Amino acid sequence: MPGESAGAATAAQCDATPSTSGSEPRNQLPAFKLERYFAKWEFKAPHLLCCSDCEPLRLLEVLALADAESLRSWENLRLGYGETRGSPELVKEICGLYENVAPEGVIVAAPQECVYLAMTALLRPGDHVVVTYPGYQSLFQVAASMGCEVSMWEVELGEDGSATFDVDKFQALLRPTTRLAVVNFPHNPTGFLPSAGEWARLVAGCRQVGAHLFSDEMYRLMEFDESDRLPSAVDVYDKAITLSGLSKAFGLPGLRIGWLAVQPALHGLMDRVAELKDYTTICNSQPSEALAVMALRGRSSILRRNLDLVAANCAALRAFMDDHPHVFSYCQPRAGSVAFPRLAPAAAAGEDVESFCERVVQGCGVLLLPASVYDHGPSAARGHFRIGLGRRDLPQCLAVLREWLREEALAGKGGS
């Protein structure tokens, strides 16, 4: 059971936008804290223990999955411009992931681009938006920068490191005038996944007030128990906009391939997204699209590989956490490729989590992601940090961190 709740922030509190100071104009996007943190450390730290993607595939591994048709397309690929909405072959494969999606309901773009374009197409100043929080910054920041009124649906954090989202509190945030609800399940960074009943109630709440539902499903297909998998929002609600892509569950972030999927009721919105894309990338990388077709056709092999890797890493992390109960509190997530442990109160000893993570990466080269990058005060104050579960070198990273903790304990600086 969760402990003291972070509570649902009021619309007035969140209207100020967590990442924006009072001196910044409304239409100016502030620095993306998580991405700036990675820009500082990702290519310097030797042991990355906080990446949210699964182990990236090598090019030869993707080509080995190719059927004869997609391999011929690759070998004869012309490096010209592509179609704005994505190649017909790729769009067809994406449609096959859903029950209620036709080619006219798909736009292919980089996942971050998809967020920006969809919200730019849909929202106007003054619109009311409800967003899961903490979360990936653009999921609330784009709306806030446009002058929308943003209400945060906050996670509830347990003393044992667990996390839940209360659907009753989500429904309480909805208004008759709510334009958009933005959710992310499986959730980054906590790994929380609602039950099928909770998901149905959430969708019903959006339907009741007529709100659009933007569902970030980048970690979908990574459920540890397949029976826990929720139906995609686009398959259960005609005003849903589903975001997905190849960066997380598929381990192919370098392709920069994501997509938006909608039912026919929102085909007009996708037309507007296509128009706006003319101002960003115009079209996608043709090699990336060709490789994406191979990956989607070979998805069962890729997903099995990554689920097996995450399962092994979950066991390794559980053992590590059990060996350091006075340093960390940890509750295993239900899905996805990230976990959100916290520093044990006794171990923190007045040190904030950002300072702890800085000391770790400076001391042994292990990179952790402090909750402070999410601008979520309660999780930062409780010492939460993100660990990635999808990389092959997790056991080696934990071994380095274990030795550093041992040396810290011997030096009388904490640890166990």
C-alpha positions in Angstrom: 0.0 0.0 0.0 1.3 3.5 -0.7 2.4 5.7 2.1 1.8 9.4 2.4 0.5 10.7 -1.0 2.2 13.4 -2.9 -1.4 14.5 -3.6 -2.9 15.9 -6.8 -1.5 19.4 -7.5 -4.1 22.0 -8.1 -4.5 23.6 -11.5 -3.4 26.9 -10.1 -0.2 25.5 -8.8 0.7 23.8 -12.0 -0.4 26.7 -14.2 2.9 28.2 -13.3 4.7 25.3 -14.9 7.4 23.4 -12.8 10.3 24.1 -15.1 9.5 27.7 -16.0 10.6 30.7 -13.8 8.3 33.6 -13.5 10.5 35.8 -15.6 10.2 33.6 -18.7 7.5 34.3 -21.3 4.7 31.8 -21.6 5.6 30.7 -25.2 9.3 30.0 -24.4 10.2 26.4 -23.8 12.7 26.1 -20.9 15.7 23.8 -20.8 14.7 20.1 -20.9 16.3 19.0 -17.6 16.5 15.3 -18.2 18.0 15.7 -21.7 20.5 18.3 -20.4 21.5 15.9 -17.7 22.2 13.2 -20.2 24.0 15.7 -22.5 26.4 16.3 -19.6 27.1 12.7 -18.6 25.9 10.1 -21.2 29.1 10.1 -23.2 31.4 10.7 -20.3 30.3 8.3 -17.6 31.6 4.7 -18.3 28.7 2.9 -16.5 25.2 4.0 -17.6 22.8 2.6 -15.1 19.8 4.8 -15.8 19.1 4.5 -19.6 15.4 3.9 -20.3 15.8 2.1 -23.6 16.6 -1.6 -24.0 20.0 -2.8 -25.2 20.3 -1.2 -28.7 20.5 -3.6 -31.5 23.4 -3.6 -33.9 22.7 -3.0 -37.6 23.7 -6.5 -38.6 21.2 -7.9 -36.0 18.3 -5.9 -37.6 19.4 -7.0 -41.1 19.4 -10.6 -39.9 15.7 -10.3 -39.1 14.8 -9.1 -42.5 12.6 -11.1 -44.8 13.4 -11.3 -48.5 11.1 -8.4 -49.4 12.5 -6.0 -46.9 16.1 -7.0 -47.6 15.5 -6.3 -51.3 14.1 -2.9 -50.4 17.2 -2.2 -48.3 19.6 -3.1 -51.0 17.9 -1.0 -53.6 17.1 1.9 -51.3 17.4 5.4 -52.8 18.5 8.1 -50.4 15.9 10.7 -51.5 13.0 12.3 -49.7 10.3 10.1 -48.3 6.6 10.5 -47.7 5.6 13.0 -45.0 3.4 10.4 -43.2 5.8 7.6 -43.5 6.4 4.9 -46.2 3.4 2.8 -47.1 5.2 -0.3 -46.1 6.0 1.0 -42.6 2.5 2.5 -42.1 1.0 -0.9 -43.0 3.2 -2.6 -40.4 2.2 0.0 -37.8 -1.5 -0.5 -38.6 -1.1 -4.2 -37.9 -0.3 -3.4 -34.2 -3.8 -2.1 -33.6 -7.4 -3.1 -34.2 -8.9 0.2 -35.2 -6.2 2.0 -37.1 -6.2 2.7 -40.9 -3.3 4.1 -42.9 -4.9 7.6 -42.8 -4.7 7.5 -39.0 -0.9 7.1 -38.8 1.9 9.7 -38.9 5.5 8.6 -38.6 8.0 10.9 -37.0 10.6 11.0 -34.2 8.8 10.3 -30.9 9.6 13.7 -29.4 8.5 15.3 -32.6 5.2 13.4 -32.4 4.5 15.0 -29.0 5.2 18.5 -30.2 3.3 18.2 -33.4 0.2 16.6 -31.8 -0.1 19.1 -29.0 0.6 22.0 -31.4 -2.2 20.8 -33.7 -4.7 20.2 -30.9 -4.2 22.8 -28.2 -4.9 26.5 -27.9 -4.1 29.0 -25.1 -6.4 28.6 -22.1 -7.2 24.9 -22.8 -7.3 22.7 -19.7 -4.9 19.7 -19.8 -4.4 16.9 -17.2 -1.0 15.1 -17.2 0.6 12.2 -15.3 3.4 13.6 -13.1 6.3 13.1 -12.8 7.0 12.3 -16.4 8.8 13.1 -19.6 9.0 16.9 -19.6 7.5 17.6 -23.0 4.3 15.8 -22.0 3.4 18.8 -19.9 5.8 21.5 -20.9 4.6 21.9 -24.5 1.1 22.5 -23.3 2.2 24.9 -20.6 4.4 26.9 -23.0 1.3 27.4 -25.2 -0.6 29.0 -22.4 -2.7 26.0 -21.4 -3.8 25.4 -17.8 -2.1 22.2 -16.8 -3.3 20.1 -13.8 -0.9 17.4 -12.6 -2.1 13.9 -11.8 0.6 13.1 -9.3 2.0 9.7 -8.4 1.6 8.4 -4.8 4.8 7.2 -3.4 5.0 4.4 -0.7 7.6 4.2 2.0 8.8 0.9 0.4 9.6 2.6 -2.9 6.3 1.7 -4.5 4.3 4.0 -6.8 0.6 4.2 -7.7 -1.7 6.5 -9.6 -5.2 6.9 -8.1 -7.8 7.0 -10.9 -10.3 8.6 -8.6 -7.9 11.6 -8.3 -7.6 11.6 -12.1 -11.3 11.8 -12.5 -11.5 14.6 -9.9 -9.1 16.7 -12.0 -11.2 16.4 -15.1 -13.6 19.2 -16.0 -16.4 19.6 -18.5 -14.1 21.8 -20.4 -10.9 19.6 -20.3 -9.4 19.5 -23.7 -6.8 16.8 -23.3 -5.6 14.2 -20.8 -2.0 13.0 -21.2 -1.0 9.6 -19.7 2.0 7.4 -19.9 1.6 3.7 -19.0 3.8 1.7 -18.4 5.0 4.8 -16.6 8.4 6.4 -16.8 10.1 6.6 -14.3 8.1 4.4 -11.8 7.2 1.4 -14.0 3.6 1.7 -12.7 0.9 0.0 -14.8 -2.8 0.4 -13.9 -5.1 -2.6 -13.9 -7.5 -3.3 -16.7 -10.4 -2.0 -14.6 -8.5 1.2 -13.7 -7.6 1.8 -17.4 -11.3 1.3 -18.4 -12.3 3.9 -15.7 -9.7 6.4 -16.9 -10.9 6.1 -20.5 -14.5 6.4 -19.4 -13.7 9.6 -17.5 -12.2 11.1 -20.7 -15.3 10.0 -22.7 -17.7 11.5 -20.1 -16.2 15.0 -20.5 -15.3 14.7 -24.1 -11.6 15.1 -23.5 -9.0 13.8 -26.0 -6.7 11.2 -24.6 -3.0 11.4 -25.5 -1.5 8.0 -24.5 2.3 7.7 -24.4 2.7 3.9 -25.0 6.5 3.9 -25.6 7.0 1.2 -23.0 3.9 -0.9 -24.0 4.8 -4.5 -24.9 7.2 -4.6 -22.0 4.8 -6.0 -19.5 6.5 -8.6 -17.3 3.3 -10.7 -17.3 1.6 -10.5 -20.8 -1.8 -10.8 -19.1 -1.2 -7.4 -17.6 -1.0 -5.7 -21.1 -3.7 -3.0 -21.5 -5.4 -2.4 -24.8 -4.0 0.5 -26.7 -5.9 3.7 -26.1 -6.5 4.0 -29.9 -8.4 0.7 -29.8 -10.8 1.7 -27.0 -11.5 5.4 -27.6 -12.3 7.3 -30.7 -10.8 10.5 -29.3 -7.5 8.9 -28.3 -4.1 9.7 -29.8 -1.6 6.9 -29.2 2.1 7.6 -29.2 4.5 4.7 -29.7 7.8 3.9 -31.4 11.0 1.8 -31.6 13.1 3.6 -29.0 12.3 1.7 -25.8 10.8 -1.8 -26.1 12.5 -2.4 -29.4 15.9 -1.1 -28.5 16.3 1.0 -31.6 16.4 4.7 -30.4 19.0 5.6 -33.0 16.5 5.1 -35.8 14.4 8.0 -34.4 11.2 6.3 -35.5 7.9 6.8 -33.6 4.3 7.3 -34.7 0.9 8.7 -33.8 -2.1 6.5 -34.3 -5.8 7.5 -34.2 -9.2 6.3 -35.2 -11.2 7.9 -38.1 -12.7 10.5 -35.9 -9.3 12.2 -35.6 -8.1 11.8 -39.2 -8.5 15.5 -39.6 -6.2 16.1 -36.7 -3.6 13.9 -38.4 -4.0 16.0 -41.6 -3.0 19.0 -39.5 -0.1 17.2 -37.9 1.2 16.4 -41.5 0.9 20.1 -42.4 2.9 21.1 -39.3 5.6 18.4 -40.0 6.4 20.5 -43.1 7.9 23.0 -40.6 10.0 20.4 -38.7 11.5 17.4 -40.5 9.3 17.2 -43.6 9.9 13.5 -43.8 11.8 10.7 -42.1 15.2 9.1 -42.8 14.7 6.6 -45.5 17.3 4.1 -44.1 15.5 4.4 -40.7 12.1 3.6 -42.2 13.5 0.6 -44.1 15.1 -0.8 -40.9 11.9 -0.1 -39.0 9.9 -2.3 -41.3 12.4 -5.1 -40.6 12.1 -4.6 -36.9 8.3 -4.6 -36.8 8.2 -7.7 -39.0 10.7 -9.4 -36.6 9.2 -7.9 -33.4 8.5 -11.2 -31.7 12.2 -12.0 -31.6 13.2 -8.5 -30.5 10.6 -8.3 -27.8 11.4 -11.8 -26.4 15.1 -10.9 -26.3 14.5 -7.6 -24.4 11.9 -9.1 -22.0 14.3 -11.9 -21.1 17.1 -9.3 -20.5 14.9 -7.2 -18.3 13.8 -10.2 -16.3 17.4 -11.2 -15.6 18.2 -7.6 -14.7 15.2 -7.4 -12.4 16.5 -10.4 -10.5 20.0 -8.9 -10.3 18.7 -5.6 -9.1 16.5 -7.2 -6.5 19.5 -9.1 -5.1 21.6 -5.9 -5.0 18.8 -4.0 -3.2 18.3 -6.8 -0.7 22.1 -6.6 0.1 21.8 -2.8 0.8 18.6 -2.4 2.8 20.0 0.5 4.8 21.0 2.4 1.7 18.0 1.9 -0.6 14.3 1.2 -0.6 13.1 -0.6 -3.8 9.8 -2.0 -5.2 10.0 -3.8 -8.5 7.9 -2.2 -11.3 5.2 -4.2 -13.1 6.3 -3.3 -16.6 8.7 -1.3 -18.7 12.4 -0.9 -18.7 12.9 1.5 -15.8 12.7 1.4 -12.0 12.5 4.2 -9.4 14.2 3.2 -6.1 14.8 5.7 -3.3 17.6 6.4 -0.8 16.8 5.0 2.6 16.2 7.9 5.0 19.1 6.9 7.2 21.5 6.7 4.2 20.6 10.1 2.9 21.6 11.8 6.2 20.7 15.2 4.9 22.2 14.7 1.4 19.8 15.4 -1.5 19.4 12.9 -4.2 21.0 15.1 -6.9 24.2 15.4 -4.8 24.2 11.7 -4.1 24.0 10.9 -7.8 26.7 13.5 -8.6 28.9 11.9 -5.9 28.4 8.4 -7.4 29.2 9.3 -11.0 32.2 11.3 -9.9 33.4 8.6 -7.5 32.9 5.4 -9.6 31.5 6.4 -13.0 28.1 4.9 -12.5 25.4 7.2 -13.8 22.0 7.4 -12.0 19.2 9.7 -12.8 18.0 11.8 -9.8 14.3 12.6 -9.5 15.2 16.3 -9.5 15.4 16.2 -13.3 11.6 15.7 -13.3 10.9 18.8 -11.3 8.8 16.7 -9.0 9.4 17.9 -5.5 8.0 15.0 -3.5 10.0 12.3 -5.4 13.2 14.4 -5.2 12.7 15.1 -1.5 12.2 11.4 -0.8 15.5 10.5 -2.6 14.1 8.7 -5.7 16.3 8.1 -8.7 15.9 6.1 -11.9 17.6 2.9 -12.9 17.4 1.4 -16.3 16.6 -2.3 -16.6 17.2 -2.9 -20.3 20.9 -2.8 -20.8 23.2 -5.9 -20.8 25.8 -4.4 -18.6 23.5 -3.8 -15.6 25.3 -6.5 -13.5 28.7 -4.9 -14.2 27.3 -1.5 -13.3 25.9 -2.9 -10.1 29.3 -4.5 -9.3 31.0 -1.2 -9.6 28.4 0.6 -7.5 28.6 -2.2 -4.9 32.4 -1.7 -4.5 32.0 2.1 -4.3 29.4 1.6 -1.5 31.7 -0.7 0.3 34.6 1.8 0.1 32.2 4.6 1.3 31.2 2.5 4.3 34.8 1.8 5.2 35.5 5.5 5.0 32.6 6.2 7.3 30.6 8.1 4.7 27.5 5.8 4.7 26.5 2.7 2.8 26.5 -0.8 4.0 
